[in-house]
Amino acid sequence: MTKVILEISDEADLHILLPLLERLGIHHQIADDPSPVLTEAEREAHYAIIDEGVPASDTEAHLKDLEEARKDRPLPSRED
């Protein structure tokens, strides 16, 4: 499925498009309040947050904890 968002400024164009969408059986919704568009400053702020990323986890410590937790666990169909 592909989602397309259109901003139609001329209501006459909307009245032309809607019957076509209905004829083609394309599901559509009409929103009176369009999605807000970010300003350049807001966009830069959002990208700055994304660029920071998440804190790197200590993979070696997680692996050591996992091995320690599984060390004494009996495994099915294996006898020591």
N, C-alpha and C positions, 0 to 999 in steps of 0.2 A: 504494500500500500504506500502511496506517495501522498504527502500532505503539502498543499500549496496554500499560501496565504496571499490574498489579493487586497490591495487598497484601491477602491474605486471611488473617485471623487465626484463623478457625474452620475446622478441617480438614474438618468435615462439609460446609461450603459448597464447599470445593474438590472434594470427591467428587461434588457435584451439578453443578458447572461443567464438569469435565473431560469427561464423556460428551457434553455439549452441544457443546463445542468440537470434539470428534472427529466428531460427527454432522454438524456444519456444515462440516467440512473445514478448520477454522481451525488453522493451524500454531501450536503453543505450546511453550514451554519452561518448566520448573520450576526455579527457583533456590532452594536452601535458605538461602543467605546473601543477604538483600536488599541492595540498593545502599545505601551509607551516606548518611545525610541530613546535609547541612551544618548546622552551628550558625549562629546569626545572625552571630557574629564571623567565622567562616570565609567566609560568604557576602559580608560586607562587604569582607573582604580580597580576595576574588576580583573583586568589582566594582571595587575600587580599582585593581587591575591592569588591568582592561579599560578603565576610564575614562582611564588614562594614555595608552593608545593606543600607536602606534608613532611613532618619530621622523619628522618631516616631511622628505621628501627635497627636494633642490634641483632642481626640475623644469627650470628654465632652464638649469642646468649640464648636465643630462642631454640636453636638446634640442640644446644647442650641441655637445656631444661627438658626438651622432648625426649632426648636419649636417656636422661636420668629417670624420667617418669616411666619409660617403657622397659628399663633394664630388668626389673624383677618381675615383670608380668609374664605369666605362663602363656605360651603360644599353643593353640590347638594343634593336635596331631604331631607335636614335636616333643620328644623327650630328651632331656640333657643327660 
